[in-house]
Each structure stands twice: as C-alpha cells, then as structure tokens.
C-alpha cells in the first residue's frame, strides 16, 4: 500500500512513505500493550484528561500548520480545514472535561449493594478515512484515551502527513509512548492486527466493502466493531419551506468539503412540481456562483476532489447514471485545469432502475427528485440501503418533527443540513453501519461496564440483602 502525499490541486506527487516493517509493527503493538497494562489504564482520570486538554490547546495554537496539511493532502478549502482543526480540539476538550463524569460508578435503584463501574479494555485499532483527517481521529482518541484505552491508527494512504501530525500532537501533549500510535500498515498487516489478541476492538469509518471485511474478520475473533460506512442522505423540501434559505442550506449541505462527507445532503427531494422547478433553477444558479480555484484561496467555493481515483469514480457514476436515463442538468465533466476538479453537477430523472439509485456519490454531485406528496417524499427518502443522516425543511417545525420521526436514519435535522458537535451522538443504521461516536455514547462503546455487588459476610447465597 503506497502512503503518498499527492496534491489534489495540482496532481503532483510530493512525498512517499514506506509501509511499516514487520519488526516495527510488532514493536508498536507491544509498546501499546505495555503502555496500557503498566501505565495508562491505572492513571487517574484527571491526568489522562490533562493530556487531552493539552493536545486541544496545541491544535488551537498551531491551527494554520495543521490545517495546511489537510489542504495539501486532500484539497480541503483552507477555511474548512481550519474549522476541522478547531472542531477536533473541541472534541478533545469535551472528553477531557467529561472524563470524570463518564467514568463515575453508577448505582441502581433498589440495589444499594451494587454499582456499575466503567473500566477500559485495552488497545483499539482505528481505521480512518481521508475526508476529515483530524476530526475522524479525534472522535476516537478523545473518548478512548479518556476512558483509559490506547489507540493504534491506520489512516488513509493519501493523508500520511496528517497522520504523522496527529501522532506528534499527542506526543507533544505528553502522551506516553504507545498510548497513541500511527501505523503505515498494509491491508494484509491490518488483517493480522485484527487477529492479534492484544487488539481488543476495532473502529472503522469507510466504505461498505471495507466495513464488511473488517467486521467479518473481527467477528471471527469475537471482537467488537464500530462501523460508520457512509450514506446517501435525503434532504426533503416540503411545500411550505422558504425557498431561498432552503436552497442556500441545500448548497451548503451538498457542497461542503466538495461534497466529500458521509452526511452530505446527497439526495434532494422536493415536494410539488412547480416548487421543484423553482428549486432546481435557484439551486443550479447558486452552484454557478461557486468559484473554482485553489483550495488555499479564501474566495474559492469549489476545490478539487481528493484524488484522481475519486474523480474517475465520480465520472464513471455520472456516465452510468446517464446511460440509465438520468439527465445532467448542469456539470458532469472534469474541469480543464491541473488537479482533480469536477464541475458541480446536478442529476435528475433518476429512476429506481438507474445504477446510481442506491449508490453513494462522494463528491460535488447532487441527485434532485421532485414528488407530488409528503408521503412520496418519505418513501423515497427511505428507499435507500443507507441510513446515516437526513434533513427536513419546512415552515412548520411540528410537521417537520413528525416527518423526521419517519425517516430511517441515525440522525435527522429539521431546517438544517446535517452537522456535528462533540456533545451529540453520531452514527447510522442499515448499511451506514452501527454503533455511535461522540457524546457519552461514544465514550461507552469500548469499555467494560462492570457490575460489582458487595454484601456482608454470612449473607444468603441468592438475591439482594435487605438493609436494617
């Protein structure tokens, strides 16, 4: 597996990194195991939290440096890259400030002799994608290190400098060797890591294919997996939604990060034929205002996609959609300039027989549907193998909540495209995966919820002991 920095804005190969050797891989796992067993799990929670807080502070101090790696390696617009660094810092701070609370033993009503303790379980393997190179890592590192686990990272092969930067961050924050380790591991090595009894759990954000392969191998080893495997999120526009603000939200929801987000608003569903035409005209007009340019330029609205492979996949999907009867309203072509740029694209007339109907389009390509009724919109929203996020736009929030309740997804937002924050859980259902990250739910995914019951000597052999 080639770990390489290729600038998406130019196509230039800038730096390559060798896969980790077998000896170095063994040493890394052994160091992580030793750090967990002899140090990290037994440290006071406050000390673990202090290191996370320091890492958050360093991210904020070095925001331009860290954002620069993201823009360089995967083409994220500079403003969005800085925002990702700030969000990652907020996640680390969140778990630092809540670690004591989330670790506190819990009692049971009616059972005064029993408590539920929260204990770490060991080394967690994190397999992470390129589209949010720090945020994806922070939402594992924050809760797992706060809980007393240690983390080994297998990052995407096109963001190696981001991976190394996060490893330096944790070292500079005072994390002992082995508490957080970056691995430039091959696919074959990752498989053996999942088999290794020293690895006790796996979290993956990636494709369905990768998630299935990881889950299958982990299952054979009786190891828990948390999987976030993408989405094809619907954005429903009801008849009473204000047009202009909804169009602006839809453009942001579809085009943020050049459309390379699991919770992008990929399928826009408008209720009402006349409304659908008006929405399409305003949406296409808004896309035309996005300035194509270098991701480092502050006025750029549409940057490159992450790689030539990603660009070619999108072009193949657009071609398949057209052959299946879809109409390209705007865009659909590679932009004639250096780098991996795709025109902002809108597809319509997509039937259930079209090859892309059930696919995720991971880039600046929106699928636009127009239906006659709210019921049709809900049915279309749910006619997807994915179930990560979704949005409902309406002037009536009570109605919006009622529609949201019927959407089959892990997250639904009324009158906003999907967003994320440390305090709220993130995750999906169906083929979008299982488990939750962020919030207290994310803290609890890889811990031992240990029941301890203590009664006086001479107590009866069964059942609760009555006091007094």
N, C-alpha and C positions, 0 to 999 in steps of 0.2 A: 504494500500500500504506500503510495507516494504522498508524503506530507509536504506540501508546497504552498508558498505564497505566490499567487498569480493575481496581479492587479486587474480586477474586472473592468476598470475604466480604460485600460489600455491593452489588455491581453498579455502583458509582459510577465514572464516568469522571473521573480525577484530573488527567491531563496528556496532551498530544498533542505529537508531534514531526514535523516536516516531513521528507519524503524528501530525500535529498541532491541538490543541483543537479548538472547535468552538469559544470559548471566545477569544482565542489568534488570530484566523483568523479575527474575526470582529475587534479586536483592531488594527491589522495590516492594514486592508483596511481603517479604519477610520483615522489612523495616516498618511497613504499615501495621502488620500484625503485632510486632513488638511495641510500637507506639501505643496501640490500643490496649494491649494487655498490661503493660507496665506503667502507663502514664495517663493517657488521655481520658479513659473511662473513669478513672479514680480522681481526677482533678475536680475541685469544687466547681460547681456550675458557674459561679461568678468569674472564675479565672478563664474558663472557656469563652464566656460572653465577652470578657475584656479583649480577647484576641479578635473576635469578630468585630467588635466596635472599632478597634484599631484599623482593621482592614477596610471598614467602611470609610473611616476618616482619610485613609491613604487614597482610596478611589476618588474621593472628592478633591483632594489636593492635586491629584495627577489626572484630572478628568480629560484634559486635552491629549495627554500622552496615550491614555488607554483608549479613548475614542479614535485616535489616529490609527491604531492597529485594526480596529473594526472597519473603518472606511477603506483602509489599504487592502485588506484581505477579502472582504465580501461586498464592498461597494456601498455600504450604508451611507446615506446622506449625513453630513457632519453634525447637523443639529440633532438628528435622530440618534446618532452614535453617542453624543454627549448625554442625551436623555437616557439611553440604556445604561450608561455608567452610573448615572445618578439613581436610577431605579435599582440597580444591583446593590449600591451602597445602602439604599433604604431597606432592602431585604435583609442584608447582614445586620443592620441596626435593629430591625424588627425582632429577629430571633435573639439577638443579644439582650434586648430589653425584656423579652418574654420567656427567656430560658428557664428562670427560676419558677415562674408561674406554671409553665407547661410541664415541668419536671416534678412538681409538688405531688405527694401522695394524695389519693382521693379516697374518701370514706363512703360507706354505703348506709343508707337509712335503714335502721332496724338491726344492723350488724356492727355494733361498736367495736368488736374484737378483730375486724377485718379491714385491711387497707389495700388499695391497688397502687403499687409502685411502678414508676416508669424507669426502665433501665435500657441502656444501649445494648446492641447485639454484635457489633464488630465492624468489619470492613465492607463498605458499599461500593460497588462498581457503577460509575455514572457514564453512560454512553450518550453524548450530547451532539446537537446539530450546529450548523454554521450560522443560521439566520439571526440568532441573538447570542453571540459568543460568550458574553458575560452573564446576562440575565439567566440563561438556561443553567449555567454552572452555579450561580449564586442561590438559585432556588433549591439546589441540592445541598450545597455547602452550608448555607445558613442553618437549616433545621438539623442536618445530620451532625455537624460539629457541635452545635448547641446541645444536642442530646447525648453526646459522648461517643458517637461513632467516628470512624475515619473514612476518607473518601479517596478512591483512585479514579482518575478521569481518563476516559478515552474520548478525545474530542474529534470533531470532523477534520478530515485531512486537509481542507483548504483554509483552516484558521489556526495554523500551528503557532504563530506568534502571539495570538490572543491566548492560547492555552498556556504558553510559557509565561505570559504576562500575569495571568491569574495565579500561577504557581509562585512567581516572585512576590506577588502581593501577599499571599498567605505567609510566606517565609519572612517577609519584611514586617508583617504584623506580629510575629513571634510564635507562629505555629511550629511545634517541634517537627523534626524530620519524620515523615511517614503519616502525618495527620492529613495532609492533602498532597497528592502526588499526581503529576501529569505523566501519561504513558503514550508514547508514539507507537502504539501496538498495531499489529496486523490483524486482519479478520480471524486468521487461524489462532493467533495468540489470545484474542478476545474470547474465543470459544473455550480455550483451556482455562482462562481466568474464571469463566462461569462455572467450569467443572471443579475448580480449586476449592477445597473445603474451607480455606481461610477467607474466601469471599462469601458473605452471608446473605447478600441481597443485591439486586440489580435494578437500576432505574434507567429507562431509555426514552428519549424523545427522538422520533424519526419516522420512517416510512412504515406502512403496514407490513411490508415484506421483512424489514429488519426487526420490527417488533415481534412478529410471529416467530422468526428464527431464534431470537433471544428468549422469548417465553417458552418455546419448546425445549431448548437446552436447559434453561433454568428449572423447568418443570421436572425434567429427568433427574435433576439434582435436589429437588424439593426445596427450591429457593424462591422467595417472594420476588415478584417483579412489579414495578410501577411503570406503566406504559402510556405515553402521550403520542399518538400516531397520526396527527394531522386532522384536517377537517375540510368540509365544504359548506361553510356556514351560510345559512339563509339570512337575508335582510328583507323583512316583509314591510311593504309600504301600504298602509291602509288608506282608504279614500279620504279620510279627514286629516291626514298628516300634512303639515305645512310644507309646500313643495320645495322652496329654495333652501331652507335649512336642512331638510332631509336629503336633498341632492348633495349638499356640501358634506354632510356626515357620511353619505354613501361613498363619495370620492375618497374621503379620508380612510374610511373603513376598508376599501378595496385596494388603495394605492399606497398606504403606509408601508414603509420598508420595501418599496417597489413590489407590493403585493406578495411578499415572501414571508407570510406569517400564518401560523396554523389557524388563528382566529380571524383572518381577513374575511370581510363580507364578500364571499365569492359568488353567491347566487342571489341576485336582487330580484325580488318578486313583488310586482306592483299590482294592486287590485284596481280594476277599472280600465277599460280600453282607452278612453280619451285621456285618462290620467297617465296611463302607461306611455302614450305617445309624448305627452308633455314632459314626463320624467326623462324619457330617453333623449329628447332634444336638449334638455338642460344638462343632463349627465354628460353627454358627448361634448357639449360646449365647454363644460367645466374641465374635462380631460384635456381639451385642446389648449387650455391655459397653462398646463403643467410644462414648465420649461425643461427641456432635455439638456443635460450638461454634466460636468464633472461633479462627482459627489462631494468634493471639497468646497465647491462654490455655494455660498449661503442662499443664493436665489434659485438653485436647481430644485425642480419639483419632481423630476423623473430621472433616476440614475440607472446604472446597469443592473442586470441580474447577476447572481453570484459567480457564475461560471459559464463557459461555452457549452458544457454538458447540459446545464439547466436551460440555457437559451434554446438549444436544439430540441430538447424535450418539449418545451412550450410550442415551438414551431411545428413539431410533429403532431401535437394535440390539436392545434388550430387547423392543420391540414385535415386531420381525421374528422374534426367537427364539420368542416365544410363538405367533405365527401358524404357525411351523414345527413346533410341537408340544412345545416346551420348557416346563418347569414352573418358575415363580418360587417358590422355597421361602420366600424372605424378601426384603423390599425391593422394588426395581424402580420406585420412584416418586421424583419430585422432592420434596425436603423443603420444607415450607411455612414459609419464612423468607427474609429478604433474602439475596441472593447466589446462588451456583451450587452448591447442595448436592444430592447424590444419596444416597438410602438405600444402606447396604451391602447388596449383592444377591448371592443365590446362585441359579444356574440349574442345573437337572438335566434328564434325559431329552432330551439333545441328540443327535440322530442325524446321520449323515454327510450327510443331505439338508437339514439345517437351514441357513438362510442364514448363521448366525454360526459354523458349524463350523470354517471356515477363516479366520475374521477375528480380528483383534486387538481386544480390549475394553480400552480405555485409560482405566481408572477403577476404582472400587470394586465391581467385578462379577466374581465367581468362577464358573467353569464346573466343576461337580462330576460326575465319572464314576465308576461302580462297575463293575468287571470281575471275572471269575472267576479268572484266572490271570496269572502274571507275563508270559507270552508276549503275552497280550492287552494288558496294560498297556504293554509296549514298543511293540507295533504301533500302539496308539492315540497314544502319545507322538510317534511318528514320522510319524503321519498328519496332517501339517501342512505348509503351504508355508514355514513359518518354521523357523529353526534357530539361535536365539541362545544361550539357556541352558537349564538344566533341573536338576531335583533328584531324588534317590532317597533315601527314608527307610527304614531297616531296622536291626534289631538286629545284623546280621551284616555288617560292613564289607567282608569279602571278597566276599560276594554283591552288596553294593551296588556295588563297583567293577566287577564283571562286568556288572551291568545298565547302569551308566554307560557302559561301553565300547560298548554297543549303541545308545545314544541319538544321534541325528543332530543334533548341535549343536556350537557353538564352545566351549561351557563346560558342565560338569556338576559339581554339588556333591552329595556324599553326606552326608546327615544335616544339611544346612543349605540354606536358600533361597539363591539367587544373591546374591553380594556382589562388591565391587570394591576394589582396592587398587593403588597405583602400581606395585608390583613384579610384578603378574600381568597377562598379556595379556587384552584384552577385544575380542570380536568374534564373528561368527557365520558360518553357511553358509546355503545355499539362499536364500530371499527375504529373509532377515535381513541380507544384504549380504556384503561381502568386505573383506579387509584386517584389520589389528589395530591397536588403540590401547593405550597404556600399555606398561610393561616395555621391554626393549631392542627388542622387535619394533616398538613404536610409534615409537621413535627412527629405525628404519631404513626407514620407509615412503616418505619423501620426501628421500632422499639419493642421491648418486651414489657407488656402490661402484666406485671407480676402480682398475683394475689398472695398476700401474707395474712394469716389468721393466727392470733396468739391468745390462748386461754389458760387459766390457772392449772397447775398440776392437779391431777385427780379428777379432771372434768370428764363427763360422759364421752364415749367414743364417737358420737354422731350428733350433728346439729349445733345450732347456736347455744351458747351458755347464757342463761338468764342472770342478769346482774342483781345484786342486792339480796 
